[in-house]
Amino acid sequence: ELKDKLKIARLERKEEITYYKNQFRDDTLLIFLLFPKKDTLKQRDRLRGRDAMGKRALKLYKTFEKNLRNKNWYVIDNSDEKPEKTVQKIKKIIKGK
């Protein structure tokens, strides 16, 4: 099953990406960046409440914004999507590999 084949990591530093590329040398490594519009990110963060990421969310946004043109990443703008729709997109990409 698809979920058994997936390994999920949170990557924000170049050395983390390099580490995982080396670990998955014999496998296909797909990197997905769920990247909503900045206003959507701020709104979602506010709705999460006091334990939300706050300024950290915006810092990460800027970090990942620099990687939008990375040809090895799948960037998905999920601003106007329900999670189920985003999952469908990801599954479609994975099945095509």
Secondary structure, DSSP 8 states (H G I E B T S, - for coil): -HHHH-------SHHHHHHHHHHTTTS---EEEE---HHHHHHHHHHH-TTS-THHHHHHHHHHHTTTT-TTEEEE--TT--HHHHHHHHHHHHHT-
